[in-house]
């Protein structure tokens, strides 16, 4: 049973508002570290903690109230000038926001938050007292920390009944009138060595090459937010268009009655044509208006990344600033959540792999502070997201050598790779340039997650890098997943749809141009040898007719020619998902203007089902065509 019986609506409102507020506090804390004298930022952060504390008080979440109050006390000391902003104090305040966020997780489950970790309480108290040790001076820290931990255990420890006196002291920040004996040094060191909560920048245990379980969100992040915020002006537009469509429907009903009564003159038919044209325009406008209600500013996703970049950089001893651009760019709400993990991995890799240490940067003639740029912009009917750094860049030869060393490619493949293909090696599962595995990188999983998740969104990833200058990873995504531009192809009399984002060009398949390399049919397109995969081969259909056309497809790291009988143009398909039954290799279905149902192919899944090696001999592609030529 929920601890908030009868308060569910209030709880949900609090979680949404307080979650946004806490994300804003995190970003302001990162800004405060860059501008420690900014009193306005300090006041904003203090108000954020105070607002969250007030909302928690309405819900009787006393543990959250207590933690927020201690955070307020520390911030108040900074506001009054009794303390100065230091990296150590910033660490404690950011740990406090992380503790509040953990309590949000308990509230989402309908449970009262558990007490904050004693070590966190101890660190906050040390900060309030001004006795927080600096990074360079930790002498005596173990004993003082352990003493406050013991006190925190007395204040926040679980018991059969609430200790209101101790709770009062926890809220007010006053020391209880009890004597707390310091722990022995050995015990203090044991407490100091207590593992802390997992950092948001660390690796998950499941992030291992070949892991069969789900790769992506942590368990606490898997639940999707089914709610969406919509500007009332957009809802008004939808309502107005619905009213216009209703009026047009009435006009069509009137014209229908006239036609049925025998009034089929020129005026009636002209009025019918005008009404149908108006309805077509209104339906298109309504569709666009409804699609806009699903669009959300990507800034809501971007706002959590400055904190993550800051934590990783501090952990690695680097000076990195994450700059955000294009936060007002809008993207489909369903895509925002699926982009969270890829962008985290890209930022983590940029800070860990791409950015040099301050000494290395100064030796190379660069500024000590590195910049990672996270940018979003709209280009036509696509959204482009860029994660760029000004670090060391990537060396294609080193990437090929590392892939060879790990057994991910052969000598023949390495010798035939161009620069783009060499850069794309980082997306292979198990590939990493790190010699040692850390909690941040080295397992060869992160970039594989990026490519996998972006491919699911019908997007593409492109890498641009120059040694010594930096690396840019460019993600291109469709504006929405509800409508997909597809190319209609035919296999016999059956139509299939292929996402147009994967199509590079259409070319005829001539028997003389088909060669056999390594036992499989290939064609040379602008100097590049590409394998030919008949659509019947991908679908495992028995088919003996020679294909006439080829569609040059690029799906992730796979570039090939899809051999088909013919094509029927392109369409903007409204995707209907197959929730209960989805055949392998099928992403969904759509209905054409003539009422035919067409399967939308999942090219990546079809390729994965074939395994390695894949391909067909030349005879399977040109046998029928060659026989016809001999007859002629």
C-alpha positions in Angstrom: 0.0 0.0 0.0 1.2 3.5 -0.8 2.4 5.8 2.0 0.6 8.6 0.2 -3.0 7.3 0.1 -5.3 10.0 -1.1 -2.3 12.3 -2.0 -1.3 10.7 -5.4 -2.1 13.8 -7.5 -0.2 16.0 -5.1 2.8 13.6 -5.1 2.9 13.5 -8.9 2.8 17.3 -9.2 5.5 17.6 -6.6 7.8 15.1 -8.4 7.4 16.8 -11.8 8.0 20.3 -10.4 10.7 19.4 -7.9 12.5 17.3 -10.5 12.8 20.2 -12.9 13.8 22.5 -10.0 16.5 20.1 -8.8 17.9 19.8 -12.4 18.1 23.6 -12.5 19.8 23.6 -9.1 22.4 21.2 -10.4 23.1 23.4 -13.4 23.4 26.5 -11.3 25.8 24.7 -9.0 28.1 24.0 -12.0 27.8 27.7 -13.0 28.5 28.7 -9.4 31.8 26.8 -9.4 32.9 28.8 -12.4 31.7 32.1 -10.9 31.9 31.7 -7.1 31.3 35.4 -6.4 27.9 35.4 -8.2 25.4 36.1 -5.3 22.5 35.8 -7.6 23.3 32.2 -8.4 23.7 31.4 -4.7 20.3 33.0 -3.9 18.7 31.0 -6.8 20.2 27.7 -5.5 19.1 28.5 -1.9 15.5 29.2 -3.1 15.5 25.9 -5.0 16.4 23.9 -1.9 13.8 25.9 0.1 11.0 25.3 -2.4 11.7 21.5 -2.5 11.8 21.5 1.3 8.4 23.2 1.4 6.8 20.7 -1.0 8.3 17.8 0.9 6.8 19.2 4.0 3.3 19.1 2.5 3.9 15.4 1.8 5.2 14.8 5.4 8.5 13.5 3.8 10.5 14.4 6.9 13.7 12.8 5.8 13.8 15.0 2.7 12.9 18.0 4.7 15.8 17.4 7.0 18.3 16.9 4.2 17.2 20.0 2.4 17.4 22.0 5.6 21.0 20.9 6.2 21.7 21.9 2.6 20.1 25.3 3.2 22.3 25.8 6.3 25.4 25.2 4.3 24.3 27.5 1.5 23.3 30.2 4.0 26.9 30.2 5.3 28.1 30.8 1.7 25.5 33.6 1.2 26.6 35.3 4.4 30.2 35.2 3.5 31.1 32.9 6.4 32.4 30.3 4.0 33.8 30.5 0.5 33.1 28.3 -2.5 35.7 25.6 -2.8 35.7 22.4 -4.9 35.2 20.4 -1.7 32.2 22.3 -0.6 30.7 22.0 -4.2 31.2 18.3 -4.0 29.2 18.1 -0.8 26.4 20.3 -2.1 26.2 18.2 -5.3 26.2 15.0 -3.2 23.3 16.6 -1.3 21.3 17.1 -4.5 22.1 13.5 -5.5 20.7 12.4 -2.1 17.6 14.4 -2.7 17.2 12.7 -6.1 17.5 9.3 -4.5 14.7 10.2 -2.2 12.7 11.2 -5.3 13.1 7.6 -6.4 11.5 6.4 -3.2 8.6 8.8 -3.6 8.0 7.6 -7.1 7.5 4.1 -5.7 4.9 5.5 -3.2 7.2 5.1 -0.2 8.5 7.6 2.3 12.2 8.3 1.8 14.7 6.5 3.9 17.2 8.6 6.0 20.1 10.1 4.1 23.4 8.2 4.3 25.2 9.0 7.6 28.4 9.8 5.6 26.5 12.5 3.6 25.1 14.0 6.8 28.6 14.0 8.3 30.1 15.8 5.3 27.4 18.4 5.3 28.0 19.1 9.0 31.7 19.4 8.5 31.0 21.9 5.7 28.7 23.9 7.9 31.3 23.9 10.7 34.0 25.0 8.2 36.1 21.9 9.0 35.7 20.2 5.7 39.2 19.0 4.7 40.7 20.2 1.4 41.9 17.9 -1.3 45.5 18.7 -0.4 45.1 18.4 3.3 43.3 15.3 4.7 45.2 14.9 7.9 42.8 14.1 10.8 39.9 13.9 8.4 39.1 10.3 9.3 38.6 11.0 13.0 36.5 14.1 12.5 34.4 12.5 9.8 33.8 9.4 11.9 32.7 11.5 14.9 30.1 13.3 12.9 29.0 10.0 11.3 28.4 8.6 14.7 26.3 11.6 15.6 24.4 11.3 12.3 23.7 7.7 13.1 22.2 8.7 16.3 20.1 11.4 14.6 19.0 9.6 11.4 19.2 6.0 12.5 16.1 3.8 12.2 14.2 3.0 15.4 10.9 1.6 16.4 9.5 5.1 17.3 10.5 8.6 16.0 13.0 10.4 18.3 11.6 13.9 17.9 14.3 15.6 20.0 17.0 14.2 17.7 14.9 15.1 14.6 14.7 18.7 15.9 18.5 18.8 16.2 18.8 17.4 12.7 16.5 20.0 11.3 17.9 23.0 13.1 21.5 21.9 12.6 22.2 22.4 16.3 24.4 19.8 18.1 22.4 17.6 20.4 23.2 17.8 24.1 24.9 14.5 24.2 28.6 13.6 24.3 29.8 11.7 21.2 33.1 9.9 21.8 35.5 9.9 18.9 36.0 6.6 17.3 39.4 4.9 17.4 41.5 5.8 14.4 41.2 2.3 13.0 37.4 2.4 13.2 37.4 5.9 11.8 39.4 4.8 8.8 37.0 1.9 8.2 34.1 4.4 8.2 36.0 6.7 5.9 36.5 3.8 3.5 32.7 3.1 3.4 31.7 2.9 -0.3 29.7 5.9 -1.4 26.7 5.9 -3.7 27.4 5.2 -7.4 28.4 8.3 -9.3 26.2 9.1 -12.3 29.4 9.1 -14.4 30.4 5.5 -13.5 30.0 2.3 -15.4 27.1 -0.1 -14.8 27.8 -3.7 -14.0 25.9 -4.8 -17.1 28.1 -2.7 -19.4 30.2 -5.6 -20.7 30.7 -6.7 -24.2 28.4 -9.6 -25.1 26.2 -8.9 -22.1 22.8 -10.5 -22.9 20.8 -8.3 -20.6 19.4 -4.9 -21.5 22.0 -2.2 -22.1 20.9 1.3 -21.4 19.1 2.9 -18.5 19.7 2.0 -14.9 16.8 0.1 -13.3 15.5 3.3 -11.6 15.5 5.1 -14.9 13.5 2.6 -17.0 10.1 3.9 -16.3 8.9 6.3 -19.0 7.2 9.5 -18.2 3.8 9.2 -19.8 2.9 12.8 -19.3 3.8 15.7 -21.6 3.7 19.5 -21.2 1.9 21.2 -24.1 1.6 25.0 -24.7 -2.1 25.9 -24.5 -1.7 27.9 -27.7 -1.0 24.6 -29.5 -4.1 23.0 -27.9 -6.2 26.0 -29.0 -4.9 25.5 -32.6 -6.0 21.8 -32.5 -9.4 22.8 -31.2 -9.9 25.4 -33.9 -8.9 23.0 -36.6 -11.2 20.4 -35.2 -14.1 22.9 -35.4 -13.2 23.8 -39.0 -13.2 20.1 -39.9 -16.6 19.7 -38.3 -18.0 22.6 -40.5 -16.4 21.0 -43.6 -18.0 17.7 -42.7 -21.4 19.3 -42.5 -20.9 20.9 -45.9 -19.9 17.5 -47.4 -23.0 15.9 -45.9 -25.1 18.6 -47.5 -23.5 18.1 -50.9 -24.0 14.3 -50.5 -27.7 14.9 -50.0 -27.9 17.1 -53.1 -26.1 14.5 -55.2 -28.3 11.7 -54.0 -31.4 13.8 -54.8 -30.2 14.1 -58.4 -28.5 17.5 -58.3 -25.3 16.7 -60.2 -24.9 19.9 -62.0 -21.6 21.8 -62.5 -22.1 24.0 -59.5 -22.7 21.1 -57.2 -19.6 19.2 -58.5 -17.5 22.4 -58.2 -18.7 22.9 -54.6 -17.8 19.3 -53.8 -14.3 19.7 -55.2 -13.8 22.9 -53.1 -15.0 21.1 -50.0 -12.8 18.1 -50.5 -9.8 20.4 -51.1 -10.5 22.3 -48.0 -10.9 19.1 -46.0 -7.5 17.9 -47.3 -5.9 21.1 -46.3 -7.5 21.1 -42.8 -6.5 17.5 -42.1 -2.9 18.2 -43.1 -2.9 21.2 -40.8 -4.5 19.2 -38.0 -1.9 16.4 -38.4 0.9 19.0 -38.2 -0.7 20.6 -35.1 -1.0 17.3 -33.3 2.6 16.4 -34.2 3.7 19.7 -32.6 2.0 18.8 -29.4 4.5 15.9 -29.1 7.5 18.2 -29.7 9.5 19.2 -26.6 12.5 21.5 -26.2 15.6 19.4 -26.2 17.0 21.7 -23.5 15.0 19.6 -20.9 17.3 16.7 -21.9 20.5 18.8 -22.1 20.1 20.4 -18.6 21.4 17.4 -16.7 24.7 17.0 -18.7 26.7 19.9 -17.3 26.6 18.2 -13.9 27.7 14.8 -15.4 30.6 16.4 -17.3 31.7 18.2 -14.2 31.7 15.1 -12.1 33.7 13.1 -14.7 36.2 15.8 -15.2 36.8 16.3 -11.5 37.2 12.5 -11.0 39.8 12.5 -13.8 41.6 15.6 -12.7 40.7 17.6 -15.8 39.4 21.1 -16.3 36.4 20.8 -18.7 33.5 23.1 -19.5 30.4 21.8 -21.2 28.7 24.5 -23.4 25.1 24.1 -24.6 23.7 25.4 -27.8 20.3 25.1 -29.4 18.4 24.2 -26.2 15.2 25.6 -27.7 15.3 23.1 -30.6 12.2 20.8 -30.5 12.2 17.1 -30.9 9.6 14.3 -30.5 9.0 13.5 -26.8 9.3 9.8 -27.4 12.8 10.3 -28.8 14.1 12.5 -25.9 14.2 9.6 -23.5 15.9 7.3 -26.0 18.6 9.9 -26.6 19.6 10.1 -22.9 22.0 7.2 -22.8 23.8 7.9 -26.2 24.6 11.5 -25.2 25.8 10.5 -21.8 28.2 8.0 -23.4 29.4 10.6 -25.9 30.1 13.2 -23.2 31.8 10.6 -21.1 34.0 9.5 -23.9 34.8 13.1 -24.9 36.0 13.9 -21.4 37.8 10.6 -20.7 39.3 9.8 -24.2 39.3 13.1 -26.1 40.3 15.7 -23.5 43.9 15.8 -22.4 45.1 16.7 -18.9 45.7 20.4 -18.2 49.5 19.8 -18.3 49.3 18.0 -21.7 47.1 20.8 -23.1 49.5 23.5 -22.0 52.4 21.6 -23.5 50.5 21.4 -26.8 49.9 25.1 -26.8 46.3 24.9 -25.8 44.3 26.5 -23.0 44.3 24.5 -19.8 40.5 24.5 -19.7 39.0 22.2 -22.4 35.6 22.8 -24.0 33.0 20.2 -24.9 30.2 21.5 -27.1 26.7 20.0 -27.0 24.6 21.4 -29.8 21.2 20.8 -31.3 19.8 22.3 -34.5 17.1 21.6 -37.1 18.1 21.0 -40.7 15.1 20.5 -42.9 13.1 17.5 -41.6 16.0 16.3 -39.5 17.4 17.1 -36.0 21.2 17.3 -35.8 22.9 16.8 -32.5 26.7 17.5 -32.2 29.0 16.5 -29.4 32.4 18.1 -30.1 35.6 18.5 -28.1 38.9 20.4 -28.6 41.0 17.5 -27.4 43.6 15.2 -28.9 41.5 13.9 -31.8 41.7 10.3 -33.2 44.4 8.6 -35.2 42.9 6.3 -37.9 46.1 4.1 -38.0 46.0 3.6 -34.2 42.3 2.7 -34.4 43.0 0.1 -37.1 46.0 -1.3 -35.1 43.9 -1.6 -32.0 41.0 -3.4 -33.8 43.5 -5.8 -35.3 45.1 -6.4 -31.9 41.6 -7.2 -30.4 40.8 -9.5 -33.3 37.8 -7.4 -34.4 38.9 -7.0 -38.0 41.3 -8.9 -40.4 44.4 -7.6 -42.1 42.5 -7.5 -45.4 39.7 -5.3 -43.9 42.2 -3.0 -42.2 44.1 -2.4 -45.5 41.0 -1.5 -47.4 39.5 0.9 -44.8 39.3 4.6 -45.5 39.3 7.3 -42.8 35.6 7.3 -42.2 35.5 3.5 -41.8 38.5 3.6 -39.4 36.7 6.2 -37.2 33.6 4.0 -37.2 35.6 1.1 -35.6 34.9 2.7 -32.2 31.3 1.6 -32.6 32.3 -2.1 -32.6 31.3 -4.1 -29.5 34.4 -4.7 -27.3 36.5 -2.0 -29.0 38.4 0.4 -26.7 41.7 2.2 -26.9 42.1 2.0 -23.1 44.6 -0.5 -21.8 43.0 -0.6 -18.3 39.3 -0.9 -17.4 38.0 1.8 -15.1 34.6 2.7 -13.7 34.3 5.3 -16.6 35.5 3.5 -19.7 37.6 0.7 -21.1 35.0 -2.0 -21.6 34.2 -1.2 -25.2 30.4 -0.8 -24.7 29.6 2.9 -24.6 29.9 3.7 -28.4 28.1 0.4 -29.3 25.2 1.6 -27.2 25.3 4.9 -29.1 25.1 3.3 -32.5 22.5 0.8 -31.4 20.1 3.4 -29.9 20.5 5.9 -32.7 19.8 3.1 -35.3 16.6 2.3 -33.4 15.5 5.9 -33.9 16.2 5.6 -37.7 19.1 8.0 -37.3 22.8 8.0 -38.4 26.1 8.9 -36.7 29.0 10.5 -38.4 32.5 11.2 -36.9 34.8 14.0 -37.9 38.2 14.1 -36.2 41.7 15.7 -36.7 44.7 14.7 -34.5 45.5 17.4 -32.1 42.4 19.4 -32.9 39.5 17.4 -31.5 36.6 15.2 -32.5 33.0 15.9 -33.5 30.3 13.2 -33.4 27.3 14.3 -35.4 23.9 12.5 -34.9 21.2 13.0 -37.5 17.6 12.1 -36.5 14.1 12.4 -38.1 11.9 15.0 -36.5 9.4 12.4 -35.4 9.0 8.7 -35.3 5.3 8.8 -35.9 5.7 9.6 -39.6 8.5 7.9 -41.6 9.6 8.7 -45.1 10.0 5.4 -46.9 10.9 4.0 -50.3 8.4 1.5 -51.7 10.1 -1.5 -53.3 8.6 -4.6 -55.0 9.5 -8.3 -54.8 7.2 -9.9 -57.3 3.8 -8.4 -56.6 4.5 -7.7 -52.9 5.3 -4.2 -51.8 7.8 -3.5 -48.9 8.9 -0.2 -47.4 12.5 0.7 -46.6 13.3 3.8 -44.5 14.4 6.5 -46.9 17.1 7.7 -44.4 19.1 4.6 -45.2 18.8 4.9 -49.0 21.7 6.6 -50.8 20.8 5.9 -54.4 19.0 3.6 -56.9 20.9 2.0 -59.7 20.2 -0.7 -62.3 21.8 -4.1 -61.9 23.5 -5.1 -65.1 24.9 -8.7 -65.4 28.2 -7.4 -66.8 28.7 -5.1 -63.7 28.1 -8.0 -61.2 31.4 -9.6 -60.1 32.1 -12.4 -57.6 34.6 -11.6 -54.8 35.2 -14.1 -52.1 32.3 -16.3 -53.3 29.7 -13.6 -53.1 28.1 -11.2 -55.7 29.4 -7.6 -55.6 29.3 -4.4 -57.6 31.7 -1.5 -57.8 30.1 1.8 -57.1 32.5 4.8 -57.4 35.5 2.7 -56.6 33.9 0.9 -53.6 33.2 -2.8 -53.8 29.8 -3.5 -52.3 28.0 -6.8 -51.7 24.6 -7.5 -53.3 21.9 -8.9 -51.1 18.7 -9.8 -52.9 15.6 -8.9 -50.9 14.4 -12.5 -51.2 17.7 -13.6 -49.6 17.1 -11.2 -46.6 13.6 -12.5 -46.2 14.5 -16.1 -46.8 11.9 -16.4 -49.5 12.3 -18.9 -52.3 12.7 -16.8 -55.5 14.3 -17.5 -58.8 13.8 -14.3 -60.7 16.8 -12.1 -61.4 16.5 -8.6 -59.7 16.5 -5.6 -62.0 17.4 -2.8 -59.7 19.6 -2.2 -56.7 19.1 0.2 -53.8 22.3 1.4 -52.2 21.6 1.0 -48.4 23.7 2.3 -45.5 22.6 0.8 -42.2 25.0 1.6 -39.4 28.4 0.2 -40.4 26.9 -1.9 -43.2 26.8 -0.6 -46.8 25.4 -2.9 -49.5 23.1 -3.1 -52.5 19.6 -4.3 -51.9 18.5 -6.1 -55.1 14.8 -5.7 -55.9 12.5 -6.3 -58.8 11.3 -2.6 -59.0 10.3 0.3 -56.9 7.1 2.3 -56.6 8.3 5.7 -55.4 8.4 7.2 -51.9 5.7 8.0 -49.3 5.3 9.6 -45.9 4.2 6.5 -43.9 2.2 6.7 -40.7 3.7 3.9 -38.7 1.5 1.4 -37.0 3.4 -0.7 -34.4 2.9 -4.4 -34.0 2.7 -4.7 -30.2 1.4 -8.2 -29.8 3.0 -9.8 -32.7 6.0 -8.5 -34.6 7.8 -10.8 -37.1 11.5 -10.6 -37.0 12.9 -8.0 -39.4 9.7 -6.0 -39.5 9.6 -2.5 -37.8 5.9 -1.9 -38.3 3.2 -1.6 -41.0 1.7 1.3 -42.9 -1.3 1.7 -45.2 -1.0 3.1 -48.7 -3.4 5.5 -50.3 -5.0 2.6 -52.2 -5.6 0.7 -48.9 -2.9 -1.8 -49.3 -1.0 -2.8 -46.1 2.8 -2.7 -46.5 5.5 -4.0 -44.1 8.2 -1.6 -43.0 11.5 -3.5 -43.0 14.0 -3.4 -40.2 17.1 -3.6 -42.2 19.5 -3.8 -39.3 17.6 -6.7 -37.7 17.4 -8.6 -41.0 21.2 -8.3 -41.4 21.8 -9.5 -37.9 19.6 -12.6 -38.5 21.8 -13.6 -41.4 24.9 -13.8 -39.2 28.4 -14.0 -40.7 29.5 -14.6 -43.3 26.6 -13.3 -45.4 26.1 -13.0 -49.2 25.0 -14.9 -52.3 27.0 -16.2 -55.2 27.0 -14.3 -58.4 24.9 -16.9 -60.1 22.0 -16.2 -57.8 21.9 -12.6 -59.0 22.5 -12.9 -62.7 21.7 -16.5 -63.6 18.2 -15.8 -65.0 19.4 -12.6 -66.8 22.3 -14.4 -68.3 20.1 -17.2 -69.7 17.8 -14.6 -71.3 20.9 -12.9 -72.9 22.0 -16.3 -74.4 18.5 -16.9 -75.9 18.6 -13.5 -77.6 
